[in-house]
């Protein structure tokens, strides 16, 4: 009976992480990011894959944070423009290189119904970062920027803050493989 109880505890511990989603993605990196400019302050965290592409860029898969006090609500899907900045599609890539964003940048929405897309503007006389900001009423097309919209220079920075263990699921398998036989092992009666 004691062995059955121990086996139950191991099984419960192993499956609760899977069922309740308490385990972190085994192949993800977390980053702190921030940028600022005239009248702009934005910061938060990214989640990216753990392997850069051939140019050293990681794919952003999640975002949290704030922009001028508004909560960031969603990452703009790759290959789509933020509303009001058509046809400029985001690629949601980030790098540890000196140029951390591409010319397509990343995009997100905020709790106020606004959209933002920071990117690297290599076309400027002195290349640097810009942020396109669109606010309601949103008229499709980058050429239709209203007085509530802007495209302003920013200072951008991002750094990796954690490198999660890639063994969280593997640890559970090892625990189950090693632990279960030990729990089930019976004492041989002595005669």
N, C-alpha and C positions, 0 to 999 in steps of 0.2 A: 504494500500500500504506500509506503514511504517513497519507493521508486516511482510509482505512478504519479504521486504529487510532484516530485522533482521534474519528471518528464513534462507534466502539465505546465509548470512554471517556465521551463525552457521554451516550450512551444508558444506559450502566451507572449513571452518577451520577444521572440523572433517574429511573430506575426503582427504584434501590435504596431511596430514601426512601419510595416508595410500597409496595414489597414488604415492607420490614422495619419499616414504621410509625415511622420516625424523625422524621417531620414532625409538628409540633404542629397541632391542630385550628385551622383558619384563623379560626374564628368563636367563640373561647372566651376567657374571662378567668380568671385565677388569683387566688385570695384567700388571705390568712392569716386564720385565725379562732382565737378562744380564749374560754373562759369558765371562771369559777371561783365557788365558793361553799363553804359549810361542808362539808369533806371531799370536795370535787369540784375536779378540775383537768382540763380538756380543751383540746386545741389541735390544729391541723393546717392543711390547705389544702382549699379548694373549687375546683372547676372549674365555671364557669357559662357560659351563653350570653353574647353580647356586647351584647345590646340589652335594656334594661329594659322592663317592661310599662308601661301608662299610669300606674300608681301608683309607678313607680320601682324595682320589684323584678325581680331577675335570677333565672332558673331554675337551681338547683344541679343539675348533671349528674354530678358525681363528688366523692368525699371521701376524704381520707387523714388520719391522725393517731392520737392516743391519748386515752384517758380513764382517768385514775387508773392509768396504766401498761399498760393493755390496748390492743392495736392495734385500730383501727377496721377492720372487715372489709367493710362494705357500707353503701350509702346505702339507706334505706327507700324503696320505690317511692312516687311521688306517688299520692295518693288511697287510701292504706292506712294503718292505724294501726300503731304499733310493738306487738308482742305484749304483752298485759297492760294496754294503754291504749285498748282498744276503747270507743267507736266513733270516737275522735278521730283523723281522718286527717291526715297531713302534706301540705304543699304544696311543701316544699323551695324556699322563696323567700328571697332575701337582698337587702338594700338598703343604699345608702350614706346613706339618710335617718337621722334621729335614732332612729327606731324601725326597727331593722335586720331584725327577724323579724316575721312575721305571727302571728296568734293560732293558726295551725295549725302553724307552725314546721317544722323538719326533723327527720328521724329517722335513726338508724344502729344497726348492731349491732357488737359487739366480739368479740375472740378468746375471751373468757371466757363467751360465750353470753348476754351481757347486751344490753339495748337502752336507748337514750336518745333523748329528744325535747325539745330546748330550744325554747321558744316565748315569744311576748310575751303576757303576761297583762293585758289591758286591764280585766278585771273586778275587779282588786284595788283596794283603797282608794287606794293609790299604785301606779299601773300600773308593771310592770316585768317582768323575765324570770324564768321558772321552767324547771326541768328535771324531766321525768318520767323516772324510771329504773326499769326492771323487770329482775329477775334470776330465774333458776330457783329454785324451781319456778314457772313462769308460769301463772297462772290468768287466763283471758280476762276482760276487763272492768275498767274503771278503778276501779269500786267494790270490787274484790277485791285492793287493794294489800296485799301481805304485809309482814312485818317486814324483808325484804330489799329491798323497793321503797321509792321515795321520790318526793316532789314538793317540791323545795327552790328557794329564790330563788338566782339566779346573776347575775353581772356578765358581759355578753356584748359582744364587739367583733369586727368583721371589716373588713379593708381590702383593696383591690385591690393586688396586687403586680406583675402583668405585664399588658401589653396586647400580645399576640402580633401579629406582622405578618400582615396579611390577604392577603399576596401570595405565600405560599410556593408554592402550586400555580401561580399566575400566573407566578412567576419561572421555573419549570421550562418552562412553555409558551413564554415569551419566549426563554429560552435555546435551546430546540429550534427555534423559528421563525427566530431570527437565526443561531444557531451552525451548524445543519445545512447551509444553503446555502453558508456560507463554507467549511466543510470539504469539501463536494462540488465546489466551484468548481475547475475545472481550469485550469492554465496553458495558454494557447494556444501551440502551438509557433511559434517564430520561424523563418522561412525566409530 
